[in-house]
């Protein structure tokens, strides 16, 4: 079994955002830096971006639900 650095970096960024360890904007910067250094592919940057979009949508839905329940 071999170690895939690009997969490790991609999954690490996604899980870090989902767990609130790093802000999504910082994850985007990291992904761009990894791409510039050829550590991840453009497809993996898109995967990180899609995960960030899904995370933000889930957070917005949770915030809306909390607002609705408070009223």
PyMOL commands that set and color helices and strands:
alter all, ss='L'
color gray80, all
select helices_A, chain A and resi 5-18+24-36+42-70
alter helices_A, ss='H'
color red, helices_A
deselect
rebuild
show_as cartoon
